[in-house]
Amino acid sequence: WTLQVNPDSVFWISWDPSTTRPSGRAAHTSIFYNFQIIVIGGQGDGGAGSEKVVSSMWYYDTEQFKWKRTELLGSGQAVPRVAFHTMEYAAGPGLLLVLFGSTNRVKFSNKVYYAGINDMVWKRARPSGTQPAGRSGHAAEAFGSSLVVFGGVSPVVGMYGDTWKFDVSDGIWSMLSYGSDAQPPARAYSCSFKIWNYMIIHGGEGADSVWLQDMWRFHPGSQKWSPISSSSSVIPSKRSKHSCSVMDPLSLEPYALLFGGIADEQVAKEAISNDIWAFRPVQSSSSRDAACQKRLNNMARFDGNNDFVVINDPISSVGTKLSFTIEAWVFIYDFDQEYQSIISMGPNLNIQRLSSTNLLRVTALDVHLKGSINVFDARWHHIALTFGSWRGFDELVLYVDGQVDASKNLTGLKIAAFDPAQTLVLGYGDEVVSSYFNGYMDDVKWWNVSRSPAQIQDSMWGIFANDQTLQGWWQFDSANVDGIVRDFSSSGRHGSKGNGALIARPTILPSTVPCSRTEWLSQTQLSFGSWQKIATPASGTPAARHSHVAASISKSRLLVHGGISSTWTILADVWMFDFGITTGNPWQEIRPLSTVTMFPMFGHKALLVGGHSVLAYGASQRSSSLP
């Protein structure tokens, strides 16, 4: 079904009345890729009311409005046949992965299947060493070329509280051990979502049928769990099988809407909710005095796909002796590609990710450095590279946060010639591989001298507009409309965002770089947030429910469909919640003008397609015997 939402009307449309369509099923997975919905597995129609786990894969073409069945290419055990599983898309290697799930009512799998997103030939991963136990009801998120799995449940063991990382490239599971460090209690059926590249879980059903209301965050760089505290006096009650939908996810101020859920499946009416809550994460605060605003007014957000800034004017050295320093504040949103570049200047230099680690690698005039400081940890870092002889001999030094991360004495080494015609590029490089930076950048400086450690530390916080050795200073303070990044040094080497191409310009946002060393030491991301219970009238709101679907359709609007009510009725209604409405009822029941109506449904999936349509597919009560 498609729910088409227009400015003045809403329609349910059934696109698959023909005989060519998937059999009824629930507990399947689906993703949207290249204008197609891909549906895999599930527990469905095996005939005579059975609950057979199916292994078929279907494509729904959203342009031609047709279903197409594709046999799962692969042989024997290479073909996934599961339900209650998770499916993730790992963008780094371009693989679709199916994790865990149930193969029948009592047997749960720990198998991993994968297929290239283009050829869709399935294979079963054969990881060596220790592997997680089979489970369902777990939380999973993809980060670049790895997957993180937490918790879940199996009929034999009960609730799990372990965290596992699966490296897609190497096919290796790693259990993340925390010892005395904080980690979430065991649980299943929590709601999970991503904000600022954090995996966040809320609530769920814990061990011994204890329902939870806590909130935790996981960062792929630090690989640590941390609790998220609330600055609010009132927070959502304990629950599971609720929905959490991220609104305005690409902004600096995303938020999540929590709706519904259940606290005890043995109790009907009182335990199922229809309340709605807004969660807003809080970033580190900053003083932003006048001096700080002059230096750190705006920053650039590079999307990791095609954003870059080119400084076309040649950058010279002083005299015949080559010396230079380049420095910048960077916040790495994601390392989603090996050897991902941050700053480059052709063969002269490249500052990039070290292979698939969280460290830095530098190549400068055929000299290589490998860092040892983690820079992918949800914090701002000041990076600097110096080349020259400030202390009497030539050396190449990489600094992170004012400290030496790696260095090499160049005495007696063969150094390649510096090419002054090369352009400085922020956000892109082609050393080892062509890649784009995925993160935030600010306060980029180029000096034609090799600066000392003390000078590097001073320049983390200072202003040096009148220093004649400063050959370029790019702050991203101009609005992203003219394609220009202004040079605040006296050199006037203005940069162009993606050579002026709109599609390749980084987004200009208010800077969040720490203004002082005190702020830098205390910076935190998503350590706490605020909950707001949204007041709604006693009538004109959706019935309490769980196992529904919710989909964000704009920065403030949420659609809710179906689910199971407090009287165990399977629902078919559609509601829209508008967070932008501050007076009156923010809920509105959507009554489609269609001649056909969506079936009552639960345990289904919904995806936003084309910015205006929500497609749903899952279990209904059309028949007493079949999903």
Helices and strands as residue ranges (DSSP letters): E 2-5, E 10-13, E 25-26, E 29-33, E 36-40, E 43-45, E 51-53, E 57-61, E 66-70, G 76-78, E 86-90, E 95-99, E 112-116, E 122-124, E 139-143, E 146-154, E 158-167, E 172-175, E 187-188, E 191-195, E 198-206, G 207-209, E 211-219, E 224-227, E 229-230, E 243-247, E 255-259, E 276-283, H 290-295, E 298-303, E 309-311, E 324-332, E 341-344, E 349-353, E 360-364, E 367-370, E 381-388, E 395-400, E 403-409, E 424-426, E 428-429, E 435-436, E 438-447, H 453-459, E 470-474, E 484-485, E 495-497, G 498-500, G 502-504, E 507-510, H 517-522, E 525-533, E 545-546, E 549-552, E 557-561, E 564-565, E 574-578, E 587-589, E 601-609, E 613-620
